[in-house]
Amino acid sequence: MLSSAALRAQEDTKLVDVNPYRVSVRSTLYGFSLLNNLDTYLSGYDYTGAAIYFNHETMRKAHTGNYDWKFQTVTDALFGLTSLHSTSQLTLLANRSWSGYHTFGVGERLQILAGVQIQLAGGVLYIPSNGNNLVSVKLRAALAASTMAVYRFSIAKRDCIARWQIDVPLAGVMFSPQFGQSYYEIFGLGDTDGIIKFSNPVNSPSWRHTLSLDIPVGRNTLRVAYIADLYQSRVNSIRTHLYNH
């Protein structure tokens, strides 16, 4: 950042360039999400509803030799209410991911990024009217493949950026009780056999994709985005899907 006093004092000198590989770009999104939840530990039916959504992203560059890299950190959370007939379900989900990408230039406007991502996710589904099982806890960690396409273009002489990103978990671990097993048996009686499972695209086929558009508005940038997080699993005789858009 350059102050006006420094600019006046150095009108005839060359300004020192900012190192482009030490710049971080941060964005924050607030949104509205549609939910579709199924967890047969709690119920054999889909619950649908809506949620408020928060997303924060940091993107920075790095350079080694002749290669450009980008590193991304994303934190998001949602709190929602779903229902089935007269039964309500509360949903709280949170995710954090760290990604590293190698950049490939395709022409002057398009960049393709390919890399790996570490994902941590957790949450709670709560049905207060259930007779036995009231809560289902979700905890998982995974290594994912991630790719982006970033396209730069102009609208009314303003430089805009469109970006599409998809993340696909490949291998990880997840927490899951056995079907019908209570949390008292796990944490009170110490019955922990089989509650940690390895996840893969067969027993947990999931993905997340993001489509965003950055538009300069004055001195700021407005980002509008569509995000779909589609999680599924079938372990310990329990079927789960957590879809949010």
N, C-alpha and C positions, 0 to 999 in steps of 0.2 A: 504494500500500500504506500502511495506516494502523497505526501502532504503538499498543499499549495505553496507553502513557504519554501519547501525544498525545490519545487519546480521553478519558482521565481529566481532563486539564488543560482540555479544551474541551467539557465536558459540556453547557454551556448555550449553546454557539455552533453555528452551522450549519457543517457540514463542506463543504469545497470539492468541487464535483462533478468527477469524472474526465471529461476530454474524450473522448466516445465515438469520435471520429474519429482518435484517436491510439493506440487499443488494437489490439494484434496478437494473434491467436489462432494458436498453434502446436500441431501434432499430429504424432505419430510412430507409424507402423504397422510391425509386424513380421509377416511372413506366410509362407505356403507356397503355391507356385505350380505349376500344371500347365502343361507346355510341349508345343508341337507346332511343329517347325521344318522348313522345306524351303528349301534353297538349292541350285539346280542347278549352281552354280559348283563345289560340293563333291560333291554326290550328287543323283541323280534321285529319291530316296525321302524320305518323311517320317521324322523322328526324334522320338520322344516320350519324355517323362520328367518330372522335377520340379526345383524350384529353391527356394532360400530368397530371400525378398523383403524389401526395405526401402523405406519411403516416408516422406518428411518434407514437411509442408505448412505454409506461413505464409499467413494471411489477415488483411488489414487494411482498414479503412474510410477513405474520403475524402469530402469534401463541397465542392461548388462551386455557388454560387448556390442554386437550388432542387433540385439533383440530388444523389443519393447514388451513390457509386461504391464498388466493392470491388476489391482487387488481391490476386492469388493467386500464390504461388511454390511450385512442387512439384519435389522432387528424388527420384528413385527409382532403384533398382538391383536386379538379380537375378543370382545365380550358380547355374547349374544343370547337370545331367547328363542327357543324352538318349541313347537307344540305338536300334539297329536290329539285331536278331539278336545277333551277338557284337561288333558295332562300336559304339563309344561316341563321343559328341560332347560337348565342353564348350561351355557358353554363358555369356557375360558381356555383359550389356546395361545401359545407363544412360541416363537421360533427365532433362532439366531444362526446365521451362517457366515462362513469365511471362505472366500473364493480367490483363486489365482488364475490368471488368463495369459495366454500368449496371443499376441495381436497379429493378424494377417491383413494387409491392405489389399483391397480389390478396387482398383481405380482410385479416383480422387475423393469420392464421396462415401464409399462403403468400406466398413471395417468388419471383419469376422473375428470373434474372440472365442477361443476354446480353452477349457481348463478343468480343474477339479474343485470340488466344494466340500467343506465339512459342515454338516448340519446337526444342530441340537434342537429338539422339539419337546414340548411338554404341554399338558393341559388337563382339564377336569370336565367331565360330563356329570351333571347332578340332576336327578329326578326326585324331588322331595316327596312325592306321593307313592314311590315304590315301597312295597312291603318288606323285602329283604335287602337287596342290593340297591343302595341309594346313589353311590358314586362309582364312577369308572375313571381311573387315573391313567393318563397316557404319557409315557416317557420313551424317547428313542434317540439314537445317535446314528448317523450314517455318513458314508462317503459317496458323493454323487458326481456325475458328469454334468458339466454346465457349458452352455454355448450361448453366444450373443451375436446379433447382427445389428450394427449401428450405422445409420444412414443420415448424412448431413445434407440439408437442402435449404433453400431460401424462400420465404414468403414475404412479399412487400419489403424486400431488402433486409429482412431480418433472418439471421442464421438460426435455423431450427434443427432439432435432432430427434429422429425417430429410432426407437430401440425395441428389439424383440429378444427375449431371453427365455430359455427353457432349462430346467434343472431336473435330473432324473437320478434318484438314489439307486446305487448299485449294490452296496453291502453295508450292513450295520448290525446293531443290537437293539432290542426293544424289551420293555417290561410288559408282561401280560400274566394275570392269574389264570389258573385253570377254569374251565367253565363250571360255574357253581361254587367255586372256592371263594370264601369271604376274605376280606382284608384282615380280619381278626386272626384267621388261621395263619396268614403269612407273617404279620408283624407281632401278633400276640403269642402264637404257639410255635412260631419259627418254621412253619412248613413252606420252605422256599424252593422245593424241587421243581425245576422246569419253568420258573417264572421269568427267566432271562432267555430270550430266543434270538437266534441270528436271523436277520431280515435280508431279503434279496428280491429281485423282480418277480419271482414266482409266488412267494407267500406274502409279498407286500408291494404290488405293482402301483407305484405312485409317481406323480410328477407335478411340477409347478411351472406355469409360464406367465410372463409379464410382457405387456405391450404398453409402451409409454411414448409420450410426445412432449418435448421441451420447447417452450415458446418464450422468447424474450419479451418482457413487459416492462418498459422503462429500464431501470437499473437492476431489475430482478428477473428471474426466470420462473415461469409457471409450468409446472409439470402436471399433466393429466395422464391417468394410467388405468388399465384394466389388468387385474391380477386374478388368476385362477389357481388355487391350491387344492389338489385332488389327492387325498391320502386314502389308501386301502390296505387291509391286512386280513389274513385268515390264519390264526395261530391258536393253539390250545383249544380247538373247537369253538373259538369265538370269531365271529365275522365283524369287521369294523369298516365303515367308510366315513370320512369327514371331508365333505366337499364344501368349499366356500369360494364365492365369486365376488 
